Amino acid sequence: MKKVMLVVFNGEEMCFIHVLLNALDMLERSYDVGIIMEGASTKLLTSLEKKEHFLHNLWEKAKEKGLIEGVCKACSNKMGTMKVAEEIGLNLLGDMSGHPSLARFMEEGYEIITF
């Protein structure tokens, strides 16, 4: 089984839509796929949770399918969204000085794709 971790640093909504679409597509193709929100992308959490946001339905679908591996603990703290991540039950990843270790996922056989 192909293993892919999509790591999104970019905080632009038009970038994040492609992350969500690709993750859902890969899941349909039986990939072991996950999304890690890093850097400026963590700022999107508040907007994505609003029902009126144009990405909300895709976001909800990705969460329901278990595609959100987690959110960078340090970056969500800096962006003021760590509490939002905790409230919606997302994993806070911080095993590398407060940030997610990509090497850990590579050691588990994941290909890393960054956005």
N, C-alpha and C positions, 0 to 999 in steps of 0.2 A: 504494500500500500504506500502510495506517495504521501510524504509528510511535509507540509508547508506551514510556516508561521509568517503571517503578514504583520509587519511592524510598521506602524504609522506614526511618524513624527510630525508631519504636516498638519497644520490646524485649519486648512481650507476645506470647506464643506464639499466642494466639487472634486477634491482629491478623495475625501472620505467616502463618497458615494461609490467610487470605484473599488475601494477596499471592501465595502459591504457586498457589492455585486460579485466581485471575484471570489470572496469567501463562500458565498452561497452557491455559486457555480461549481466551485471545487468540491464542496460538500455533496452536491448532486452527482458529481462524477466519482464519488466514493473516496475522496482524499481525506486524510486526517489533517484538518486545517484549523488554525486558530488565528485570532487577532490580538495583538498587543498594542495598547495605546500608550505612546511615549510623547515626550516633549509637548509641543503646542497643541497636539491633537487632544490632550486631556482637557483642554479648555472647552471642547465641544460637548462634554457630558451634559451640562445644564440644558443646552439647546436641544440635544437629541431626545431628552426625556419629555419635552413638550409635545403634546398631541398634535398641535397645529404645525409643527416643524415638518418641512417637506421630506426629511430623512427618517422621521419617527417610525413609520411602518417598517422600513427596511431594518432599522436599528432594533426594533422589537423582535422581528423575525430572527435576526442574528443572535440576539440574546436567548430567545426561546430554543434555538437549535444548539446552544452551548458553544457558540463560536468565539465569544469574547474570553480569551485566555486570561486577560487581566489588564490592569492599568498601572503605570509607573507610579510608585508611591511618592518619590521625591518630586516628580513633575506635577502630579495632581495636587500635591501640597502647595507648591509654588504658584500654580494656576488657580488655586482656591476651589478646587473641585474634589478634593479627597473625601470630604463628607458626603458629597453626592454619590461618589463611587461606592462608598460603604453602605449608604442607604439603599442603593439598588442591588446590593449583593455582589458587586464585582470584586474579584481578587485584587489586592494591592500587592504588586510585585516589587520587591526591593532587595533581592539577594546579592546585589553588587553595589555596595555603597548607597543604597536607597533606590537603585534603578534595577530593572530586570536584566539578568545575565543572559545574553544571547548565546554565549558559549554553551550554557546548560542545554538549551534547545538543540543546538548543533550536535552535542554529544548524544542526544536522544534521537538523532537521525533526521531532524527537521532541516529543510532548506529554508533560508531566511530571505524574504523579499521585503525591501523597505520602500516606504512611500513618504 
